[in-house]
């Protein structure tokens, strides 16, 4: 049983070079203060929110489209079934009952 060799992570320590470390911290603080002090106009704020707002709108549209596609039969299938029913009535020369007419008309409204 050999213990695992120790890994020396000291080269990754950013404080090994104090001058470089202090310069890095100073640059970050300077940029943060400048960012906090800038004033955004209404146009700039709208531009900043444009991409996330469009992404949310696209996602909502996709969810609505998928829900409609899953929950309702295709309009072509519904149209063909109505045409078939009316064609059968005409071919047989039969007068449909009021219930049958309402049923076929209800299919055209998606119910």
Phi, psi and omega per residue, in radians:
X1 nan 1.887 3.091
X2 -1.749 2.251 3.066
X3 -1.182 2.646 -3.142
X4 -1.158 2.473 3.141
X5 -1.173 2.527 -3.141
X6 -1.293 2.416 3.124
X7 -1.713 2.230 -3.132
X8 -1.571 1.921 -3.138
X9 -1.756 0.153 -3.110
X10 -1.078 -0.524 3.091
X11 -1.120 -0.309 3.135
X12 -1.498 -0.120 -3.101
X13 -1.232 2.043 -3.099
X14 -1.279 -0.294 -3.125
X15 -1.499 0.097 3.098
X16 -1.123 -0.595 3.090
X17 -1.926 1.615 -3.025
X18 -1.032 -0.656 -3.121
X19 -1.154 -0.770 3.137
X20 -1.131 -0.706 -3.139
X21 -1.109 -0.793 3.134
X22 -1.128 -0.663 3.113
X23 -1.153 -0.695 3.116
X24 -1.121 -0.784 3.126
X25 -1.116 -0.718 -3.141
X26 -1.107 -0.731 3.111
X27 -1.102 -0.740 3.141
X28 -1.127 -0.767 -3.133
X29 -1.141 -0.723 3.131
X30 -1.072 -0.785 3.127
X31 -1.149 -0.674 3.137
X32 -1.152 -0.733 3.129
X33 -1.152 -0.731 3.126
X34 -1.111 -0.694 3.126
X35 -1.164 -0.688 -3.123
X36 -1.225 -0.543 -3.090
X37 -1.440 -0.365 -3.082
X38 -1.204 2.566 3.136
X39 -1.833 2.247 3.107
X40 -1.632 2.316 3.041
X41 -1.357 2.957 3.119
X42 -1.076 -0.726 3.121
X43 -1.074 -0.721 3.134
X44 -1.171 -0.663 3.113
X45 -1.196 -0.687 3.082
X46 -1.118 -0.693 3.112
X47 -1.141 -0.640 3.132
X48 -1.165 -0.571 -3.123
X49 -1.618 -0.066 -3.060
X50 -1.091 -0.881 -3.087
X51 -1.104 -0.842 3.099
X52 -1.105 -0.651 3.136
X53 -1.150 -0.724 3.104
X54 -1.155 -0.640 3.117
X55 -1.138 -0.725 3.112
X56 -1.149 -0.737 3.136
X57 -1.109 -0.719 3.114
X58 -1.133 -0.709 3.130
X59 -1.135 -0.740 3.112
X60 -1.124 -0.703 3.110
X61 -1.113 -0.706 3.122
X62 -1.125 -0.741 3.120
X63 -1.126 -0.751 3.133
X64 -1.128 -0.741 3.128
X65 -1.114 -0.767 -3.140
X66 -1.126 -0.700 3.116
X67 -1.115 -0.727 3.125
X68 -1.188 -0.662 -3.133
X69 -1.186 -0.603 -3.112
X70 -1.388 -0.694 -2.988
X71 -1.413 -0.469 -3.085
X72 -1.986 2.569 3.087
X73 -1.193 2.815 -3.126
X74 -1.157 2.527 -3.099
X75 -1.142 -0.555 3.128
X76 -1.150 -0.745 3.123
X77 -1.139 -0.717 3.121
X78 -1.129 -0.766 -3.138
X79 -1.094 -0.757 -3.138
X80 -1.151 -0.633 3.127
X81 -1.186 -0.679 3.086
X82 -1.127 -0.751 3.128
X83 -1.077 -0.725 -3.142
X84 -1.101 -0.742 -3.139
X85 -1.107 -0.838 -3.122
X86 -1.142 -0.669 3.102
X87 -1.110 -0.729 3.103
X88 -1.082 -0.734 3.117
X89 -1.067 -0.789 -3.104
X90 -1.174 -0.691 -3.104
X91 -1.170 -0.710 -3.121
X92 -1.398 -0.287 -3.113
X93 1.253 0.360 -3.093
X94 -1.630 2.529 3.050
X95 -1.572 2.091 -3.126
X96 -1.232 2.682 3.094
X97 -1.343 2.885 3.118
X98 -1.057 -0.659 3.122
X99 -1.104 -0.704 3.124
X100 -1.169 -0.697 3.123
X101 -1.130 -0.755 3.125
X102 -1.118 -0.674 3.124
X103 -1.089 -0.786 3.138
X104 -1.185 -0.709 3.115
X105 -1.167 -0.585 3.097
X106 -1.125 -0.608 3.097
X107 -1.122 -0.562 -3.124
X108 -1.234 -0.392 3.122
X109 -1.629 0.053 3.112
X110 1.452 0.246 3.136
X111 -1.888 nan nan
